Amino acid sequence: MNQQRSATRPLAADTRPWRDPAARPFLSIRGVTKQFGLFTAVDGIDLDIFRGELFCLLGASGCGKSTLLRMLAGFEVPTAGEILLDGQDMSTVPPHRRPTNMMFQSYALFPHMTVEKNVMYGLLREGMARAAARDRAQDMLRLVKLEKFGGRKPHQLSGGQRQRVALARALVKQPKLLLLDEPLGALDKKLREETQFELVRIQETLGTTFIVVTHDQEEAMTIATRIGVMRDGGLVQVGEPREIYEAPETRFVADFIGSVNLFEGQVDAAAPDAMRVLTRDLGPVTLRPVPGLTLGQTVWIALRPERLALSHAEPTAPNRFRALVEDVGYMGQLSIYRLRLRGGRLVQATLSSRSMEDDPISWDEEVWVSFAPTAGRVLTE
């Protein structure tokens, strides 16, 4: 993962209500469970989301994220638990009466209608006068930069343009909460990356609360104020993008978000300023101390590839070991190195291509690999 593209996007004036214990959530999910027969798709989720957030539910296929989104929209009824939106219990409110709207991955545009009529459709169904509906539709089309395409049909648009029409149609009714299920999944990589920032711009302009379901880690890291990582129907960690990446709480989160090298070991010694973990692959490793660990306890060290340094000369870092370069992948600004330790284990390092110009490292070379005591994240599960 290119960490330079990741960012924690604060809300206006750098307010982060999730850090304030007294802040009132805009959306409260309490003990929500959804069962289909004997299968539990969503398992007792508790989650608070605040007004104006762009919150991402992130997880692999089948983890329950889309089912949770459908319960927020009212298309599925929870087996247990409650959903409070702006203080109102949504459990008995049908989908069409909720102050929410949902944008589907397929976009579901009407092929026989023009872009303008697609955006106006929901307003006209609710009885708004045609002139007023057209004015609001034009406002939305200007927001998504499609004001010149109102007379076209969906098949005359590119994939990215159709995505923006669907977004305009979802936003034109001014929902309190917009739910987006894999909204960029149908776009190619380059267009998806461009559209991510457009989505952020639109959300920040309107201030509407967005909840986005995605399986794309980079997408979540780029657009979200916070991320909820899901697994097997439950939430395993909620936090700002930088927290999720730099401070994963479990091996699953560390491995799921970006690339990571994981090493198992036992706590061998501890002091106020440092601790030592004895690993099979690296030998003794010096790390910053972690409260609450006991001698002999099994832990895992998570090392992001960009935290490793490579050199021909032996470094002075306390954690250093020899490895053979098996593969080098040039990615432009970054180069990825696959390294074989003397014990046989493969590890990955990611370095700036420019940083290696003065001391280039290539295939089949034996090099020193090192990292600082602060580089490793110690995990207990």
N, C-alpha and C positions, 0 to 999 in steps of 0.2 A: 504493500500500500504506500502511495506517495503521501507522506505525512505533511508535505508542504501544502497540499490542497485541503487538509482538514482544519477545521476551525470551530471554536465554541462561539456560536452566534448569540450574544446577549440580546435581551429585549431592549426597548427604547430606554435611553438614559442609563444603560448598563444595569437595569434592575433584573434580578433573578429571584423571583418570589419563592421558588422551591427551596431557597436557602434561608428563608424567613419562616420560623416555626409558627408565627402568628398569621401568615398569609392565608387567605381563603381560596381554596381550589375552585376553579371554574368547572371542572369535571372530576367527580369522585366515583371511583369504581371500588366497590367493597365486596369482597368474597365472591366474585362472579365466577360461576362454574357453568359449563355447558356440556351436557352428555347427549350422545346419540346412541341409544341403546346401552350397551355395556362399554362403549368407547367414550372416554373423557377427552374432549377436544380442548377445553379451557378449564384449568384446575385452580379455583380459589384465588383469583387475581385481585390484589389490592393495588390501586394506582391513583395518584392525584396528578392532574394536568391543569396548568394555569392559563388564564386568559392571555391570548396573544402568542402562545407558544407555537412552534412548528415541531411537533413531537413525532418521532419515528418509532414504530414497532418493527423491530428487526429480528429476523430468524429464518431458518431454512424452511423449505416446503413441508407442510404438515405440522408445524409447531403450534398452530392455533391462532396466529395473528389475524388472518382474514376472518375467522369465526368471531373473534373479539370485535373486530370492526363492524361486522354485520349485526352484532348485538347492540352496538352503539347506535347504529342506523335504525334499529327496530325490525330488521328482516329476520332475526333469530331472537327467541325469547330465552333468557337465562334459566337454567335449571335451578340455580340458587344464586343469592346475592342481589345487590341493588346497584343501579346506575343513577347518579344525581348529576344533572346538568344545570348549572347556574342556580343551584338550590332546589330544583324541581325533580321529583322522582319520575323517571322515564319508564318504569316497568309496565305501566298500563297505557302508555301513549303510543298510538299507531305510527308507522313511519311517516305518513304524509302530514301528520300534525306535530312532528318534532321540529325544533328549530335547527335542523341539520340538513345537509345534503351530501350525496356521495358521488364520487367520480370513479367510474369503473375503468379497469385496464383496457377493455375493448373500445372505450369511448362511447359506444352505443349512439352514434349520431344518426339522425334520420336521413337516409340517402337522397330522398326525393325533395327535401327542403333545402333552401339556401342556408348559408352560414348565419345570416341575420335571423331567419325564422327559427333555426335550431336554438339560438340563444334566447329568442323571445318566447318559445313554446311554453315553458313553465309559467311565465307571467300571465300569458293569455288564458291558460287553463284555470288560473286562480281568479280570473275576471278583471284583470287590469285593462284599462283602455289601450287600444292598439298604439296610439301616438305616444303615450307614456311608456309603454313596453318597448317601443322602438328606440326612444331616447335612452332608456336604461341599457338596452342591448348595445347601442352604439358606445356608451360609456365603457362597458365591459370590453368591447372589441378594441377600443383605444388602449385600454389597460394592457391587453395581451398583444398589442401592436398588430392587429388584423383589421383595422377600420376600413382598409381599402379592399377587403375580401368579402364583404357582407353579401354580395350578390352571387358568389360562387357556390357550387355544390361540393359536398365533402370529397367526392372522388377527384375534384380538381385541385386538391390541396396536398401538400406533402405530409408525411407522418407527424412531423413536429407542429405543423399548422393545425392539423386535426386535433392534436393533443391540446393545443391552446384554445380551440373552439370548445372542446369539452370542458375545459377549466372555466371559460367564460360562462358557459351555460350553467355550471354548478354554482358559480358565485353570483349570478345575476339576481337570484332570489334573496341575497344578503343573509345567508345562514349564520347563526352564531358559531356553528362548528362545521367545518368541511372535512369529510372523510375521503381519503384517496387511497385506492387499492392498487399498488404497483403502477402509479400513474405514468412512469417513464419506461416501463418494461418493454414496450413495443418499438422503442427507438433504437437506432444504432448507437454505438459507443460514443462517437464524437458528438452527435446531436444530443444524446442523453446528457453528456457533460455540460454542453451549452445551456440546455433547458433547465438543468438543476439551478443555475444562478437566476434564470428568469423566474422560476417558481418562488425562490426566496424573495426576489424583488417584489413580486405581486403580493405575496403574503405580508411582507413588511409594509407595503403601501396601504393595504386594506386593514391590517391589524386583526384579521380574522384568525381564529384558532384553527390550525391544521393538524390533523393526525394522518400520517402517511405510513402505509404498510409497504415494506420492501424487504427483499432478500439480499440487496446489494449493499455491502458494508461501506464502500466508498461513497455511495449516494447518501447513506444515512449520515456519515461523518461530515459530508459537505454541507448538507442543508439543515440539519437538526439543531434546535436549541438543546434538546435532550434526546437520549435514545433509551428505549426499553428493549433489552435483549431477551428473546423468548426461546424456550426449549421445552418440548413435551407438554405443552399447554400451560406452562408457568413462566413467570418473569424471574430471570436469574440475576439480572443487574439492571439498575436504572441510573443514568448519570449523563453529564455533559459529554460531548464527543471526546474531549481530551482525557477526561477521567476514565471513560470506557477503554480507551486505547492505552494510556499510560499506567493506569491502576486497575487492571482487571482483578476481580475478586475470586475467580475460579479458573482452573485450567481450560474449561470449556470456553469461557469468554475470551481468554488470552489467545486461544487457538482459532476461534471463530472470527475475531476481528483482526484482519491483516495477517501478517506472517509472524511466526514466533519460533524460537528454539526453546524447548522445554527439557530440563535436566532434573532427574530425581536424585535426592540425597537425604542425608540425615544431619541434624544439627550436631556439630562436633564440639563447639566451644562458643561461649558468649561473653561479651564484655560490654561496658556502657557505650563504647564508641564503635564497636564492630562485632560481627559474629562470623563463625566459620562453619561452612557446610561441606561435608565430605560426599563428593559425587563419584559415581562409577566412571563417567565419561570424561570429566575434567579434573578429577582429583580434588584436593581441598580448594574451596572458593571462599574468598573474603567478601562479605557484604555488610551493608549497614544493618544495625540491630533491629529486630522486630519484636515488640513486646509480646509476652504470653507464650513464647515457644519454650519447649523443654529439651534438655539434652537427649539425644537419640531419637527425637521426633522426626518422622518422615515429612519432607517438604519437597516442593518443586520450584525450580528457579526458571522464571520466564525471561528470556533475553530477546528483545526485538533485534532484527538483523541490522538496523542502522545504529545500534548501540555497540557493535563490534568494530574494532580497529584492526587493520591489517598492515604489516610491515615486513621488510626483509631483515632489518636489524632487530635484535631483541629489545623489547620495550622495558620501561621501568615499572609499568603497572603491576599491582600485586596479583592480578588474575591474567595469566598469559600461558599459552600452550601452542604447540606446533600442529600444523595441518597441511595437507596437500590440496592444491587447487585442482578440482576435477572439472569444473565448468565455469565459464564466465558469460554472462548475458548482458550485452550492451543495450541500455534502454534510453539512450540520449543523455539526459542530465544525470541519470543514475546507472550504476553497474551492479549487477547481482552476481555474487560469488558463491558457488557451492563447494564446500570444503570438507575433506575427509580427515577426521581425527585419527590419531595413531591407533586408537582402539577400534576403529571401523565406523564410528558414528558420523553421519552427515550433518553439517550445520550450514546455515545460510547467513551471509553478510551482505549488506547493501551500503554502498558508498557513493558519494558524489564522484562522477566521472572526472571532473576537473581536479578534485583533490588527489587523484592518482596519477596525474600527468608527470610529476617530477620523479615518482618512484613507481612506475607501472608494474602491475602484477599480472601474470598470464597463466595459461594452462600448465599443469604438471610441475608447478613450482611449489617448493615447501616454504611456508611463510609462518610468521608469528601472528597469532590472533590474541587480542587482549580486550579487556573491558574494565571499567571503573567499578568500585564497590557499590556505587549508587545506580549502576545500570540495570541490575537484576531486580526483578519483582518476585518476592517470595510468596508462594501460595501453599495453602494447607489442604486444599481440596480441588 
